[in-house]
Amino acid sequence: MTHDEPSRDIAALIDIDVACRRVSEFVTGLSREAFVKDVKTHSAVLYEILVIGEAVRRISADFQLRNPDVPWRSIVGMRNRVVHQYDSVDLSLIWDAVQTDIPALRAALIDHLPRRS
């Protein structure tokens, strides 16, 4: 983390990290099939995806430009699909994102988070 990152970026990054950790906790021990059948779990995961998308929208353009390896537009795009096409969300694709994209996002941003004591 550099000192020139605005506190708003840091707050958004913390929100993303918390949401990513929650998603991981929610699906621990579940198979794809169990996830799809578990309405409470996939509803909770979809909510955290919305949080991630909203937090990404709050991150400054400067921070996003300095971190081009993160698929910022795709993250917001997923948020938009969940919000606007809620009736046709493919839970198998959400599962795939949970298994690959969420951990990759967290890994890409971990060095920008404040250190926990």
Backbone as JSON Lines, residues from 0, in Angstrom:
{"i":0,"aa":"M","n":[0.84,-1.17,0.0],"ca":[0.0,0.0,0.0],"c":[0.89,1.24,0.0]}
{"i":1,"aa":"T","n":[0.57,2.19,-0.84],"ca":[1.32,3.43,-0.86],"c":[0.54,4.51,-0.12]}
{"i":2,"aa":"H","n":[1.26,5.52,0.35],"ca":[0.62,6.57,1.12],"c":[-0.21,7.53,0.27]}
{"i":3,"aa":"D","n":[-0.04,7.49,-1.06],"ca":[-0.78,8.42,-1.9],"c":[-2.17,7.91,-2.28]}
{"i":4,"aa":"E","n":[-2.51,6.67,-1.91],"ca":[-3.84,6.16,-2.21],"c":[-4.86,6.85,-1.32]}
{"i":5,"aa":"P","n":[-5.88,7.4,-1.92],"ca":[-6.9,8.08,-1.11],"c":[-7.58,7.12,-0.14]}
{"i":6,"aa":"S","n":[-8.02,7.66,0.96],"ca":[-8.68,6.82,1.96],"c":[-9.94,6.18,1.4]}
{"i":7,"aa":"R","n":[-10.58,6.81,0.43],"ca":[-11.77,6.21,-0.18],"c":[-11.4,4.91,-0.9]}
{"i":8,"aa":"D","n":[-10.26,4.91,-1.59],"ca":[-9.79,3.68,-2.24],"c":[-9.54,2.59,-1.2]}
{"i":9,"aa":"I","n":[-8.89,2.94,-0.13],"ca":[-8.58,1.96,0.9],"c":[-9.87,1.4,1.51]}
{"i":10,"aa":"A","n":[-10.83,2.27,1.78],"ca":[-12.11,1.81,2.33],"c":[-12.8,0.85,1.36]}
{"i":11,"aa":"A","n":[-12.79,1.18,0.08],"ca":[-13.4,0.3,-0.92],"c":[-12.66,-1.03,-1.01]}
{"i":12,"aa":"L","n":[-11.34,-0.99,-0.95],"ca":[-10.55,-2.22,-0.99],"c":[-10.85,-3.11,0.22]}
{"i":13,"aa":"I","n":[-11.02,-2.5,1.36],"ca":[-11.38,-3.27,2.56],"c":[-12.75,-3.91,2.36]}
{"i":14,"aa":"D","n":[-13.7,-3.15,1.81],"ca":[-15.03,-3.71,1.55],"c":[-14.95,-4.89,0.59]}
{"i":15,"aa":"I","n":[-14.13,-4.77,-0.45],"ca":[-13.96,-5.87,-1.41],"c":[-13.36,-7.09,-0.71]}
{"i":16,"aa":"D","n":[-12.34,-6.87,0.09],"ca":[-11.7,-7.98,0.79],"c":[-12.68,-8.68,1.72]}
{"i":17,"aa":"V","n":[-13.44,-7.92,2.49],"ca":[-14.42,-8.52,3.4],"c":[-15.45,-9.32,2.61]}
{"i":18,"aa":"A","n":[-15.95,-8.77,1.52],"ca":[-16.94,-9.47,0.71],"c":[-16.36,-10.75,0.11]}
{"i":19,"aa":"C","n":[-15.12,-10.69,-0.36],"ca":[-14.47,-11.89,-0.92],"c":[-14.32,-12.97,0.15]}
{"i":20,"aa":"R","n":[-13.9,-12.56,1.36],"ca":[-13.76,-13.53,2.44],"c":[-15.1,-14.14,2.81]}
{"i":21,"aa":"R","n":[-16.14,-13.34,2.84],"ca":[-17.47,-13.86,3.16],"c":[-17.92,-14.87,2.12]}
{"i":22,"aa":"V","n":[-17.73,-14.55,0.85],"ca":[-18.1,-15.48,-0.21],"c":[-17.4,-16.82,0.0]}
{"i":23,"aa":"S","n":[-16.1,-16.77,0.27],"ca":[-15.35,-18.01,0.49],"c":[-15.9,-18.79,1.68]}
{"i":24,"aa":"E","n":[-16.21,-18.07,2.76],"ca":[-16.78,-18.74,3.93],"c":[-18.13,-19.35,3.62]}
{"i":25,"aa":"F","n":[-18.96,-18.65,2.88],"ca":[-20.3,-19.13,2.57],"c":[-20.29,-20.44,1.79]}
{"i":26,"aa":"V","n":[-19.3,-20.62,0.91],"ca":[-19.3,-21.8,0.04],"c":[-18.38,-22.92,0.51]}
{"i":27,"aa":"T","n":[-17.69,-22.69,1.61],"ca":[-16.79,-23.72,2.11],"c":[-17.55,-25.02,2.34]}
{"i":28,"aa":"G","n":[-17.03,-26.08,1.76],"ca":[-17.63,-27.41,1.93],"c":[-18.78,-27.71,1.0]}
{"i":29,"aa":"L","n":[-19.15,-26.78,0.14],"ca":[-20.26,-27.02,-0.79],"c":[-19.75,-27.45,-2.16]}
{"i":30,"aa":"S","n":[-20.51,-28.27,-2.81],"ca":[-20.28,-28.59,-4.22],"c":[-21.07,-27.59,-5.05]}
{"i":31,"aa":"R","n":[-20.83,-27.59,-6.35],"ca":[-21.6,-26.73,-7.26],"c":[-23.09,-27.02,-7.12]}
{"i":32,"aa":"E","n":[-23.44,-28.29,-7.1],"ca":[-24.84,-28.69,-7.03],"c":[-25.49,-28.22,-5.72]}
{"i":33,"aa":"A","n":[-24.77,-28.38,-4.62],"ca":[-25.3,-27.95,-3.33],"c":[-25.46,-26.43,-3.3]}
{"i":34,"aa":"F","n":[-24.52,-25.73,-3.89],"ca":[-24.6,-24.27,-3.95],"c":[-25.85,-23.84,-4.72]}
{"i":35,"aa":"V","n":[-26.07,-24.43,-5.88],"ca":[-27.21,-24.06,-6.72],"c":[-28.53,-24.33,-6.01]}
{"i":36,"aa":"K","n":[-28.59,-25.41,-5.25],"ca":[-29.83,-25.77,-4.53],"c":[-30.05,-24.96,-3.26]}
{"i":37,"aa":"D","n":[-28.99,-24.4,-2.71],"ca":[-29.08,-23.69,-1.42],"c":[-29.4,-22.22,-1.65]}
{"i":38,"aa":"V","n":[-30.68,-21.88,-1.58],"ca":[-31.14,-20.53,-1.87],"c":[-30.49,-19.5,-0.95]}
{"i":39,"aa":"K","n":[-30.38,-19.82,0.33],"ca":[-29.78,-18.85,1.26],"c":[-28.33,-18.56,0.9]}
{"i":40,"aa":"T","n":[-27.58,-19.6,0.57],"ca":[-26.17,-19.4,0.26],"c":[-26.0,-18.65,-1.05]}
{"i":41,"aa":"H","n":[-26.7,-19.07,-2.09],"ca":[-26.46,-18.33,-3.34],"c":[-27.03,-16.93,-3.27]}
{"i":42,"aa":"S","n":[-28.06,-16.7,-2.48],"ca":[-28.53,-15.32,-2.28],"c":[-27.49,-14.49,-1.54]}
{"i":43,"aa":"A","n":[-26.86,-15.06,-0.54],"ca":[-25.81,-14.35,0.2],"c":[-24.62,-14.06,-0.7]}
{"i":44,"aa":"V","n":[-24.23,-15.01,-1.52],"ca":[-23.11,-14.81,-2.45],"c":[-23.43,-13.71,-3.45]}
{"i":45,"aa":"L","n":[-24.64,-13.74,-4.0],"ca":[-25.03,-12.71,-4.95],"c":[-25.01,-11.33,-4.3]}
{"i":46,"aa":"Y","n":[-25.42,-11.24,-3.06],"ca":[-25.36,-9.96,-2.36],"c":[-23.91,-9.48,-2.25]}
{"i":47,"aa":"E","n":[-23.0,-10.37,-1.88],"ca":[-21.59,-9.97,-1.75],"c":[-21.0,-9.58,-3.09]}
{"i":48,"aa":"I","n":[-21.45,-10.2,-4.16],"ca":[-21.01,-9.8,-5.51],"c":[-21.47,-8.38,-5.8]}
{"i":49,"aa":"L","n":[-22.68,-8.04,-5.35],"ca":[-23.15,-6.66,-5.51],"c":[-22.28,-5.7,-4.72]}
{"i":50,"aa":"V","n":[-21.92,-6.09,-3.5],"ca":[-21.05,-5.25,-2.67],"c":[-19.71,-5.04,-3.37]}
{"i":51,"aa":"I","n":[-19.14,-6.11,-3.9],"ca":[-17.86,-6.01,-4.61],"c":[-17.99,-5.05,-5.79]}
{"i":52,"aa":"G","n":[-19.03,-5.2,-6.57],"ca":[-19.24,-4.33,-7.73],"c":[-19.4,-2.87,-7.34]}
{"i":53,"aa":"E","n":[-20.14,-2.62,-6.29],"ca":[-20.33,-1.24,-5.82],"c":[-19.02,-0.67,-5.3]}
{"i":54,"aa":"A","n":[-18.26,-1.48,-4.57],"ca":[-16.98,-1.01,-4.04],"c":[-16.01,-0.7,-5.18]}
{"i":55,"aa":"V","n":[-16.01,-1.52,-6.21],"ca":[-15.13,-1.27,-7.36],"c":[-15.5,0.06,-8.01]}
{"i":56,"aa":"R","n":[-16.78,0.37,-8.08],"ca":[-17.2,1.64,-8.68],"c":[-16.69,2.84,-7.88]}
{"i":57,"aa":"R","n":[-16.37,2.65,-6.61],"ca":[-15.88,3.73,-5.76],"c":[-14.36,3.92,-5.84]}
{"i":58,"aa":"I","n":[-13.69,2.95,-6.41],"ca":[-12.23,3.04,-6.51],"c":[-11.87,4.05,-7.59]}
{"i":59,"aa":"S","n":[-10.9,4.88,-7.28],"ca":[-10.52,5.95,-8.21],"c":[-9.99,5.4,-9.53]}
{"i":60,"aa":"A","n":[-10.19,6.19,-10.56],"ca":[-9.67,5.83,-11.89],"c":[-8.15,5.69,-11.84]}
{"i":61,"aa":"D","n":[-7.49,6.52,-11.05],"ca":[-6.04,6.46,-10.93],"c":[-5.61,5.1,-10.37]}
{"i":62,"aa":"F","n":[-6.26,4.65,-9.31],"ca":[-5.91,3.36,-8.73],"c":[-6.16,2.25,-9.75]}
{"i":63,"aa":"Q","n":[-7.28,2.32,-10.44],"ca":[-7.6,1.3,-11.44],"c":[-6.56,1.29,-12.57]}
{"i":64,"aa":"L","n":[-6.13,2.46,-13.0],"ca":[-5.11,2.54,-14.05],"c":[-3.77,1.97,-13.59]}
{"i":65,"aa":"R","n":[-3.46,2.16,-12.3],"ca":[-2.21,1.63,-11.76],"c":[-2.28,0.13,-11.49]}
{"i":66,"aa":"N","n":[-3.46,-0.45,-11.63],"ca":[-3.65,-1.88,-11.39],"c":[-4.45,-2.5,-12.53]}
{"i":67,"aa":"P","n":[-3.87,-2.48,-13.74],"ca":[-4.6,-2.94,-14.92],"c":[-4.82,-4.46,-14.97]}
{"i":68,"aa":"D","n":[-4.16,-5.19,-14.08],"ca":[-4.34,-6.65,-14.06],"c":[-5.68,-7.07,-13.47]}
{"i":69,"aa":"V","n":[-6.34,-6.15,-12.79],"ca":[-7.66,-6.44,-12.21],"c":[-8.72,-6.11,-13.26]}
{"i":70,"aa":"P","n":[-9.63,-7.03,-13.53],"ca":[-10.66,-6.78,-14.56],"c":[-11.81,-5.91,-14.03]}
{"i":71,"aa":"W","n":[-11.52,-4.65,-13.79],"ca":[-12.47,-3.74,-13.16],"c":[-13.81,-3.7,-13.87]}
{"i":72,"aa":"R","n":[-13.78,-3.54,-15.17],"ca":[-15.04,-3.44,-15.94],"c":[-15.84,-4.73,-15.88]}
{"i":73,"aa":"S","n":[-15.16,-5.85,-15.9],"ca":[-15.87,-7.13,-15.81],"c":[-16.55,-7.31,-14.45]}
{"i":74,"aa":"I","n":[-15.89,-6.83,-13.42],"ca":[-16.46,-6.92,-12.07],"c":[-17.74,-6.09,-11.99]}
{"i":75,"aa":"V","n":[-17.68,-4.87,-12.48],"ca":[-18.87,-4.02,-12.49],"c":[-19.93,-4.62,-13.42]}
{"i":76,"aa":"G","n":[-19.49,-5.21,-14.52],"ca":[-20.42,-5.86,-15.44],"c":[-21.17,-7.01,-14.78]}
{"i":77,"aa":"M","n":[-20.47,-7.78,-13.96],"ca":[-21.15,-8.88,-13.26],"c":[-22.16,-8.31,-12.29]}
{"i":78,"aa":"R","n":[-21.78,-7.26,-11.57],"ca":[-22.72,-6.6,-10.65],"c":[-23.96,-6.16,-11.4]}
{"i":79,"aa":"N","n":[-23.76,-5.54,-12.56],"ca":[-24.89,-5.05,-13.35],"c":[-25.8,-6.19,-13.81]}
{"i":80,"aa":"R","n":[-25.2,-7.31,-14.2],"ca":[-26.01,-8.45,-14.63],"c":[-26.85,-8.99,-13.47]}
{"i":81,"aa":"V","n":[-26.23,-9.08,-12.29],"ca":[-26.96,-9.59,-11.12],"c":[-28.12,-8.65,-10.77]}
{"i":82,"aa":"V","n":[-27.89,-7.35,-10.86],"ca":[-28.94,-6.38,-10.52],"c":[-30.03,-6.33,-11.58]}
{"i":83,"aa":"H","n":[-29.65,-6.2,-12.83],"ca":[-30.62,-5.93,-13.88],"c":[-31.18,-7.17,-14.56]}
{"i":84,"aa":"Q","n":[-30.47,-8.29,-14.42],"ca":[-30.96,-9.54,-15.01],"c":[-31.07,-10.61,-13.93]}
{"i":85,"aa":"Y","n":[-31.54,-10.19,-12.78],"ca":[-31.63,-11.05,-11.6],"c":[-32.44,-12.32,-11.87]}
{"i":86,"aa":"D","n":[-33.37,-12.24,-12.79],"ca":[-34.24,-13.38,-13.05],"c":[-33.62,-14.42,-13.98]}
{"i":87,"aa":"S","n":[-32.44,-14.11,-14.49],"ca":[-31.79,-15.07,-15.39],"c":[-30.32,-15.29,-15.06]}
{"i":88,"aa":"V","n":[-29.95,-15.07,-13.79],"ca":[-28.56,-15.29,-13.37],"c":[-28.25,-16.78,-13.45]}
{"i":89,"aa":"D","n":[-27.15,-17.11,-14.1],"ca":[-26.7,-18.49,-14.22],"c":[-25.84,-18.82,-13.0]}
{"i":90,"aa":"L","n":[-26.4,-19.58,-12.08],"ca":[-25.69,-19.89,-10.83],"c":[-24.45,-20.73,-11.06]}
{"i":91,"aa":"S","n":[-24.38,-21.47,-12.15],"ca":[-23.15,-22.21,-12.46],"c":[-22.02,-21.25,-12.8]}
{"i":92,"aa":"L","n":[-22.35,-20.16,-13.5],"ca":[-21.32,-19.15,-13.79],"c":[-20.91,-18.42,-12.53]}
{"i":93,"aa":"I","n":[-21.86,-18.16,-11.65],"ca":[-21.53,-17.54,-10.37],"c":[-20.61,-18.46,-9.59]}
{"i":94,"aa":"W","n":[-20.9,-19.75,-9.58],"ca":[-20.04,-20.72,-8.89],"c":[-18.62,-20.66,-9.44]}
{"i":95,"aa":"D","n":[-18.5,-20.62,-10.76],"ca":[-17.18,-20.54,-11.38],"c":[-16.44,-19.27,-10.92]}
{"i":96,"aa":"A","n":[-17.16,-18.16,-10.87],"ca":[-16.55,-16.91,-10.41],"c":[-16.11,-17.03,-8.95]}
{"i":97,"aa":"V","n":[-16.94,-17.68,-8.15],"ca":[-16.61,-17.86,-6.73],"c":[-15.34,-18.7,-6.58]}
{"i":98,"aa":"Q","n":[-15.18,-19.69,-7.42],"ca":[-14.04,-20.6,-7.31],"c":[-12.76,-20.02,-7.88]}
{"i":99,"aa":"T","n":[-12.85,-19.15,-8.88],"ca":[-11.63,-18.66,-9.54],"c":[-11.46,-17.14,-9.44]}
{"i":100,"aa":"D","n":[-12.48,-16.41,-9.82],"ca":[-12.35,-14.95,-9.92],"c":[-12.27,-14.26,-8.56]}
{"i":101,"aa":"I","n":[-13.07,-14.71,-7.61],"ca":[-13.06,-14.08,-6.28],"c":[-11.7,-14.27,-5.6]}
{"i":102,"aa":"P","n":[-11.14,-15.49,-5.56],"ca":[-9.8,-15.64,-4.97],"c":[-8.73,-14.85,-5.73]}
{"i":103,"aa":"A","n":[-8.83,-14.8,-7.05],"ca":[-7.85,-14.05,-7.85],"c":[-7.95,-12.55,-7.56]}
{"i":104,"aa":"L","n":[-9.17,-12.05,-7.39],"ca":[-9.35,-10.64,-7.06],"c":[-8.73,-10.34,-5.71]}
{"i":105,"aa":"R","n":[-9.01,-11.16,-4.76],"ca":[-8.45,-10.94,-3.41],"c":[-6.93,-10.96,-3.45]}
{"i":106,"aa":"A","n":[-6.36,-11.91,-4.17],"ca":[-4.9,-12.01,-4.28],"c":[-4.31,-10.78,-4.95]}
{"i":107,"aa":"A","n":[-5.01,-10.25,-5.97],"ca":[-4.5,-9.09,-6.69],"c":[-4.52,-7.82,-5.83]}
{"i":108,"aa":"L","n":[-5.4,-7.78,-4.85],"ca":[-5.55,-6.56,-4.07],"c":[-4.93,-6.63,-2.68]}
{"i":109,"aa":"I","n":[-4.52,-7.79,-2.26],"ca":[-4.06,-8.0,-0.87],"c":[-2.9,-7.06,-0.49]}
{"i":110,"aa":"D","n":[-2.01,-6.8,-1.41],"ca":[-0.85,-5.94,-1.08],"c":[-1.23,-4.48,-0.89]}
{"i":111,"aa":"H","n":[-2.44,-4.11,-1.3],"ca":[-2.89,-2.72,-1.15],"c":[-3.7,-2.49,0.12]}
{"i":112,"aa":"L","n":[-3.96,-3.56,0.83],"ca":[-4.75,-3.46,2.07],"c":[-3.87,-3.11,3.25]}
{"i":113,"aa":"P","n":[-4.43,-2.39,4.21],"ca":[-3.66,-2.13,5.43],"c":[-3.34,-3.44,6.13]}
{"i":114,"aa":"R","n":[-2.18,-3.51,6.73],"ca":[-1.77,-4.71,7.46],"c":[-2.59,-4.86,8.71]}
{"i":115,"aa":"R","n":[-3.03,-6.09,8.95],"ca":[-3.73,-6.37,10.21],"c":[-2.75,-6.64,11.3]}
{"i":116,"aa":"S","n":[-3.1,-6.19,12.5],"ca":[-2.2,-6.45,13.62],"c":[-2.72,-7.57,14.49]}
